[in-house]
């Protein structure tokens, strides 16, 4: 058995885009299209790995005593890791969003469909002096990314899939 943590297969935004795909782009960046990296996976691991190891060690003792199951220990570590990754996502404030992205968020919340054409319109609007608004927290356009971090306990070769 293993603890799986991250963005499982099958979780998608309303338009069908996999959350894992968006998470990867945000974490690693996509310089070719102007998306800077905003790492949250590696920092969560480096900042909290020792906490997870300690919990595993404590849990292993409890399994040996018969007071916890291996599933319970792996699930507990997975839940802790989910919280740590979510905390890392929530703490990101840079690089700042471009004014175009902030305006696109505003338009999206007003019900506009965002397309390549809309991005061009937003760029022109910013150039023309339109106020983009204040919704400028990176990685939090809808809250779905942070809410999609999940954990599961499965066999080592099992796919990590949304329930």
N, C-alpha and C positions, 0 to 999 in steps of 0.2 A: 504494500500500500504506500501511496505517496500523497502529500498535500500539494494541490495545484492551486496557484494563485495568479490572478490576472484578469484578462478579458476573454471569457469563453466563446467558443464558436456558437453561432446562433443568436447572439445578442446584436441587434441592428437598430440603427436610427430609423425614423419613420420612412425615409426614402430608400431603405434597404441597404445602406452603407454599413458594413460590419464595424462595430465599435472597436474591435481589435486593430483594424486597419487605421482608423482615426487615431487611436492611442499610439500606434507605432509612428505615425507621421508626426504627431505632437512630441513624442519622446525623443525621436532621433532627428526631426526636422526634415524638410524637403527643400533644400536650397534652390533647386532648379525652378521652383514656383514661388520662392520668396517666403517660405515658412521656416522660421528659425527653430532650432531645437530647444525644447523646454523639458529637460530630463527629469523624470520623476521615479522611474523604476530603479535605475542604478543608485541614485542617492538614498532611496528607501532601503535598499539592500545593504549598502555600506554603513548607513547609520544605525540599522536595527538588527543586522545579522547576529550579533552576539546575544541580543535579547531573545531571538528565536532559538538559538542554540541552548541557552540557559533553560528556556521553557521546555525544550525537547528533553534535556537532561533530567529536569525535575519530573516531567511526565513519564520518562522511562522508569524512574524509580517507582512511581505510582503504579505503573503497569506491572512491574515486578512484585509489588506488594498486593496486587489484585484489586486495587481501589479505582483504577481507571483502565479503559480499554485503549489499545493502540489507536483505534479510530478517534476516540475522544482527544487524545494528545495531538494527533495530526490535524484534526479539525480546529483545536484551540490555537495551534501555531498558525494555521491558515487564516483564521479570523484575526489574529494579531497582525499578520502581514497585510491583510486587506486594510485594516485601520491605518497602518503605517503608510501604505501607498496612498490612501485617500488623504491623509494628513499632508503628505508631500505635494500632492496635486493642489490642495487648498492653499499651500504656502507659496506657490509660484506667483511672482509678480513681474518677472522680467524674463526675456525681453518683452517690453511693452507691446501691446497690439498696435497695429497701424491704424491711423484714423479711418482708413477705408474699411478695415475689418469692424471697427466700432460702429460705423455707419451701417454696414451690412447687417450687423446684429439688430440694430434699431429697426431697420426695415423688415427684417425677418419677424420680429416681434409685432410689427404692425400688420403682418399677414402677407408680405410680399414673398414671392418665390425667388430664391437666389440662384442665378445662372451666371454664366460667363458674361453675358450682356449686362446683367445687373452690376457685376463687379466693375465693368467699364463705366457704367453710369455713376456708380459710387465714387470712382476715382475722379471723374469730371466734377461731381458735386463738391468733393473736398477741394479740388483746385479752384472752384468757384466760390469757396468760402462757407459752404454749408457746415453748420455745427454737427459733428458726428454723434453727440450725446456722451453719456458718461459710463456706459456699460463696457468697461475696459479691463475687466479681470481676465487674464489669460486662463485658458482651459475651463471656462465656465459659461459657455454660451447658453446652455440649457440645463446644466447640472447632470445630464445623462452620463457623461463620461465618468465622473467621480462616483455616481451611483451604480455604475456597471462593474466596478472592481468586485470580483467574486472569489470564493474559494470552494474547493471540493476535495474530498478524499476518495481516491480511486485506485484501481490496480495500476501498477507502474506503466503499463503500455496503453492505458485507456485514453481516449480523446478527452479534452477538457471542453465540455459542452454545457450550454445554458440549460437549466431545468425548465 
